[in-house]
Amino acid sequence: MVSLLLASLTGYAATVVVQVGGADGSNVFSPQNVTIRPGDQVRWEWVSGFHPSVADDGVSFAAFNVAANAPATRGPFTALGTITYHCQPHAFQATPGGPWQGMIGSITVSNAPLATLDSKAAGVGLSLYPNPSKGMVMLTVNQKPGAEYKLRLSNIIGREVRTFTLRPEAATNGMPLNLSDLPAGMYVYSLLLHDKVVATKRLVLQN
C-alpha cells in the first residue's frame, strides 16, 4: 500500500478531455468551454466527422486533427486567460475579423478554486467499478446527467489528473473510462455540477 500511495504522489499535468464531433454526427466540441489550472493539458478525442482545428489567434497552440485512436493533446497551458479555437471546415466569421461562430470552443486557464456544494443539493449518485481496478472502469450514475455534469479524478494530494463530461449512457449502460495510463495508487473521484462538487468517493488503481 505504501508503494501505491507513493506512486500517486508523482506530479504530472491534469488532462481535460474534449470530445470532437457528436455521436449523432453533429459538428460540436463537448464540452464546448473548459476551465483548467495553470500547467494542465487538454486532450481532444474523436467521436465523429472530420474536424481540423486551430486556435483563433493561430499561435496559442498548434493546429490539430483527430481520428479514431489518434487523439491530440496540447499544453501544458501556463498563461492565465482564455484561448478560443475553431474547426476550420465548420466555423465561420459573419464579418471579416469578427468572432468565429459554428463549431467553436474555448480553454480558460484560471487559478480560481472550485466551489463546493452540499451533496444533497444535486441528488445524483455515482460509482466506478471494479474498484480496485487495473485501469478500465465503468462509470454509472443514478439518473440521466446533463452536459453540466463532469467527473473529476484527483490523486491523493488533490492534484487533478483527469476530467470527463458525463454522457447520457452513464445512467443506462454505463460509461467506460480508460485510466490504464495513470500510475497505480489511491485516487479521489468527484461528481461536479456547474463546477461544484456534489459527491466524492475513492478509487484504487492497480495498474
C-alpha positions in Angstrom: 0.0 0.0 0.0 2.9 2.4 0.8 4.3 1.9 -2.7 0.8 2.6 -4.2 0.5 5.8 -2.3 4.0 7.0 -3.2 3.2 6.3 -6.9 0.2 8.5 -6.8 2.2 11.4 -5.4 4.1 11.8 -8.6 3.4 15.2 -10.1 2.0 15.5 -13.6 -0.4 17.7 -15.5 -4.1 17.2 -15.3 -5.6 16.3 -18.6 -9.1 17.6 -19.5 -10.8 15.6 -22.3 -12.9 17.3 -25.0 -14.8 15.1 -27.5 -14.7 16.1 -31.1 -17.9 15.6 -33.1 -21.2 14.3 -31.7 -22.3 10.7 -31.6 -25.1 11.8 -34.0 -22.6 13.3 -36.4 -23.1 16.9 -35.3 -20.3 19.4 -35.5 -19.6 20.1 -31.9 -16.8 20.2 -29.2 -18.1 18.6 -26.0 -17.7 20.3 -23.6 -17.5 23.5 -25.7 -15.8 25.5 -22.9 -13.4 24.1 -20.4 -11.7 25.6 -17.4 -8.3 24.3 -16.3 -5.5 25.2 -13.9 -2.0 26.5 -14.9 0.1 23.6 -16.0 -2.8 21.4 -17.2 -3.3 19.9 -20.6 -6.3 19.4 -23.0 -6.8 16.3 -25.0 -9.2 16.2 -27.9 -10.7 12.7 -28.7 -12.5 11.9 -31.9 -16.2 10.8 -31.9 -17.3 11.6 -35.5 -16.6 13.6 -38.6 -13.6 15.5 -40.0 -12.5 18.4 -37.9 -9.1 20.0 -38.4 -9.0 22.7 -35.8 -6.8 25.8 -34.9 -6.5 28.4 -32.2 -8.3 31.6 -33.3 -5.1 33.6 -32.9 -3.1 30.9 -34.7 -0.3 30.8 -32.1 -1.8 29.7 -28.7 -1.4 26.0 -29.7 -0.5 24.0 -32.8 -3.3 23.0 -35.2 -4.7 19.5 -34.8 -6.9 17.0 -36.4 -8.0 13.9 -34.5 -9.1 10.5 -35.7 -10.2 7.2 -34.2 -7.5 6.1 -31.8 -5.5 9.2 -32.6 -6.3 11.9 -30.1 -4.5 15.3 -29.9 -3.0 16.7 -26.7 -1.9 20.3 -26.3 -0.3 22.1 -23.3 0.6 22.4 -20.6 -1.1 25.8 -20.6 0.5 28.2 -18.2 -0.7 31.8 -19.0 -3.9 32.8 -17.3 -6.7 33.8 -19.6 -9.0 32.4 -22.3 -7.9 30.8 -25.6 -10.6 30.4 -28.3 -10.4 27.9 -31.1 -12.5 26.6 -34.0 -12.9 23.8 -36.5 -11.8 25.1 -39.9 -14.4 23.5 -42.1 -17.3 24.0 -39.7 -16.8 27.6 -38.4 -17.2 31.0 -40.0 -16.9 34.7 -39.4 -20.0 36.8 -40.1 -17.8 39.8 -40.8 -14.1 39.8 -41.6 -12.1 39.9 -38.3 -15.3 39.2 -36.3 -15.8 36.4 -33.8 -15.9 32.8 -35.0 -19.3 31.0 -35.0 -20.3 27.5 -35.5 -18.1 24.7 -34.2 -16.0 26.7 -31.7 -14.5 26.1 -28.3 -12.6 27.8 -25.5 -10.0 27.0 -22.9 -9.9 29.2 -19.8 -6.8 29.0 -17.6 -7.6 30.1 -14.1 -6.3 29.9 -10.5 -9.7 30.3 -9.0 -10.6 27.4 -6.6 -13.6 25.2 -7.3 -16.6 25.9 -5.1 -18.3 23.1 -3.2 -22.0 22.2 -2.9 -23.9 20.1 -0.4 -24.2 16.6 -1.9 -27.9 16.5 -1.1 -28.5 19.6 -3.3 -27.9 17.6 -6.6 -29.4 14.3 -5.6 -27.1 12.4 -8.1 -25.0 9.4 -7.0 -22.2 7.9 -9.0 -19.9 4.9 -8.9 -16.8 3.5 -10.6 -16.3 -0.3 -10.8 -14.5 -2.5 -10.5 -12.8 -0.9 -7.5 -9.9 -1.7 -7.1 -9.3 -1.6 -10.9 -6.5 -2.3 -13.3 -7.3 0.7 -15.4 -10.6 0.0 -17.3 -13.6 1.2 -15.2 -17.3 1.7 -15.8 -18.9 4.9 -14.6 -22.6 4.8 -13.6 -24.9 7.4 -12.2 -28.4 7.0 -10.7 -30.1 9.5 -13.1 -29.6 10.9 -16.6 -26.9 13.5 -16.4 -26.9 16.8 -18.4 -24.0 18.4 -20.1 -23.2 20.4 -16.9 -22.1 17.2 -15.1 -18.5 16.2 -15.0 -16.3 13.6 -13.3 -13.0 14.9 -11.9 -10.3 12.4 -10.9 -7.6 13.6 -8.5 -4.6 12.0 -6.9 -4.1 11.6 -3.1 -2.6 15.1 -2.7 -5.5 16.7 -4.5 -3.9 17.2 -7.9 -6.5 16.9 -10.7 -5.4 14.3 -13.2 -8.4 13.8 -15.5 -11.8 15.4 -16.2 -14.6 13.8 -18.2 -18.0 15.2 -19.2 -20.7 12.7 -18.4 -22.7 11.3 -21.3 -26.4 10.2 -21.1 -25.4 6.5 -21.4 -23.8 6.7 -17.9 -27.3 6.4 -16.5 -28.3 3.4 -18.7 -25.5 1.1 -19.9 -22.6 2.9 -18.1 -19.8 5.0 -19.5 -16.4 3.2 -19.9 -13.3 5.1 -18.9 -9.7 4.1 -19.7 -7.4 5.0 -16.8 -4.7 2.5 -17.6 -2.1 5.2 -18.3 -2.2 6.5 -14.7 0.2 5.3 -12.0 -1.1 2.8 -9.5 -2.4 4.3 -6.3 -5.3 5.8 -4.5 -7.4 8.4 -6.2 -10.4 10.5 -5.4 -13.2 11.0 -7.9 -15.8 13.7 -7.7 -19.0 14.5 -9.4 -19.2 18.1 -10.4 -22.3 20.1 -11.2 -21.6 23.5 -12.7 -18.0 23.0 -11.4 -19.2 22.5 -7.9 -18.5 19.2 -6.0 -21.7 17.2 -5.2 -20.2 13.8 -4.4 -16.8 12.4 -3.7 -15.5 8.8 -3.5 -12.2 6.9 -3.6 -10.8 4.7 -6.3 -7.8 2.4 -6.1 -5.8 1.7 -9.3 -3.6 -1.4 -9.5 -2.1 -0.7 -13.0 
